Amino acid sequence: MNRLATLSAGLILGSPALALAAEHSAGYRGIGQLYFSLMAAILIYGVYDTFGKTVTYVMAPIIIGTLYWMLPPN
């Protein structure tokens, strides 16, 4: 049972490192996408908290589109 727990913990904790491994000439698009996704979530919540649901339906696509176009190239 101890070996099974150790093996499953190693696979779970080791898999993000394998999934996020990049080539030598990798750009900043992946980390930029994570950063801008977090920023979009915070901005959309701020719009919802300040102005309400109706304005959020209009502003959410604008915020997401603007932050997508700001991503760095590959």
C-alpha positions as CSV (number, residue, x, y, z in Angstrom):
1,M,0.0,0.0,0.0
2,N,2.9,2.3,0.8
3,R,4.4,1.7,-2.6
4,L,1.1,2.4,-4.4
5,A,0.8,5.7,-2.5
6,T,4.3,6.7,-3.3
7,L,3.9,5.8,-7.0
8,S,0.6,7.7,-7.4
9,A,2.0,10.8,-5.6
10,G,5.1,10.7,-7.8
11,L,3.0,10.5,-11.0
12,I,0.6,13.2,-9.9
13,L,3.4,15.6,-8.8
14,G,5.7,14.8,-11.7
15,S,3.1,15.1,-14.5
16,P,2.9,19.0,-14.5
17,A,6.6,19.2,-15.1
18,L,6.3,16.9,-18.1
19,A,3.2,18.7,-19.4
20,L,4.8,22.1,-19.2
21,A,8.2,21.1,-20.6
22,A,9.1,23.2,-23.6
23,E,11.7,23.1,-26.4
24,H,14.8,25.2,-26.3
25,S,13.5,27.9,-28.6
26,A,10.1,28.3,-26.8
27,G,8.5,31.7,-26.6
28,Y,6.5,33.3,-23.9
29,R,3.0,32.6,-25.3
30,G,2.2,29.9,-22.8
31,I,3.0,31.8,-19.7
32,G,1.5,34.9,-21.2
33,Q,-1.7,33.0,-21.8
34,L,-1.8,31.9,-18.1
35,Y,-1.1,35.5,-17.0
36,F,-3.7,37.1,-19.2
37,S,-6.3,34.4,-18.3
38,L,-5.9,35.3,-14.6
39,M,-6.0,39.0,-15.4
40,A,-9.2,38.5,-17.5
41,A,-10.9,36.7,-14.7
42,I,-10.1,39.4,-12.2
43,L,-11.2,42.2,-14.7
44,I,-14.5,40.4,-15.5
45,Y,-15.3,39.9,-11.8
46,G,-14.6,43.6,-11.2
47,V,-17.0,44.6,-13.9
48,Y,-19.6,42.2,-12.6
49,D,-19.1,43.5,-9.0
50,T,-19.2,47.1,-10.0
51,F,-21.8,47.3,-12.8
52,G,-23.8,44.1,-12.6
53,K,-24.7,41.2,-14.8
54,T,-25.9,43.0,-17.9
55,V,-22.8,45.1,-18.4
56,T,-20.7,42.0,-17.8
57,Y,-22.3,40.2,-20.8
58,V,-21.1,43.1,-23.0
59,M,-17.7,43.7,-21.5
60,A,-16.5,40.1,-21.0
61,P,-16.0,39.3,-24.8
62,I,-14.3,42.7,-25.2
63,I,-11.9,42.0,-22.3
64,I,-11.1,38.5,-23.5
65,G,-10.6,39.6,-27.1
66,T,-8.3,42.5,-26.1
67,L,-6.2,40.4,-23.9
68,Y,-5.9,37.7,-26.6
69,W,-4.6,40.2,-29.1
70,M,-2.0,41.3,-26.6
71,L,-0.4,37.9,-26.3
72,P,3.2,37.6,-27.5
73,P,3.8,35.8,-30.8
74,N,5.1,32.3,-30.9
